């Protein structure tokens, strides 16, 4: 009987440790589900601030980096299409414009839709025996979405800063 009691005593701390390890995750989920829109927006701002502090770039620097990244990928895509795959410049540029337009138009849709677009790119590449070109066009598509997202977030942050400054100025004048 004492052996069973001893085994229970050993198991109980382990069970309590597992419960205590899971509690922060459960609390975080409950906070997200139950919290108000204001609490969520504050959490999102804090999350974005931590990302910005980690990256260490200002809004303008991020915007410039996004545009430069997109330009580098576009030039690489053109070189791959023209030099490596031996495709006419007009066709390569047409595919580039189509991929960029699709990326801009579908930028805020769920991830599964982007996966479907990428799969369609690969299927077209297999059908046309141009897998390398279509794989490169997938990269252009993803970079277009990422660059657009960076530019839009930077624009939103700039507007929020302007709004908070104008609110602060208005409150400062009303003493």
Residue pairs with C-beta under 8 A, 6 or more apart in sequence:
31 39
32 40
32 43
35 43
48 153
48 157
55 62
57 65
59 154
59 157
59 158
60 154
62 150
62 154
63 150
63 151
63 154
65 150
66 146
66 147
66 150
66 151
67 147
67 151
69 143
69 146
69 147
70 143
70 144
70 147
73 139
73 140
73 143
74 96
74 140
76 136
77 92
77 96
77 136
77 137
77 139
77 140
78 89
78 92
78 93
78 96
80 132
80 133
80 136
81 87
81 91
81 92
81 95
81 96
81 133
81 136
82 89
82 92
84 132
85 92
85 130
85 132
85 133
87 130
87 133
92 133
95 133
95 137
96 137
96 140
99 121
99 137
99 138
99 140
99 141
99 144
100 140
100 141
100 144
102 117
102 141
103 140
103 141
103 142
103 144
103 145
103 148
104 144
104 148
106 113
106 114
106 117
106 145
107 144
107 145
107 148
107 149
114 141
114 142
114 145
117 141
118 138
118 141
118 142
121 134
121 135
121 137
121 138
121 141
122 131
122 134
122 135
122 138
124 134
125 131
125 132
125 133
125 134
125 135
128 134
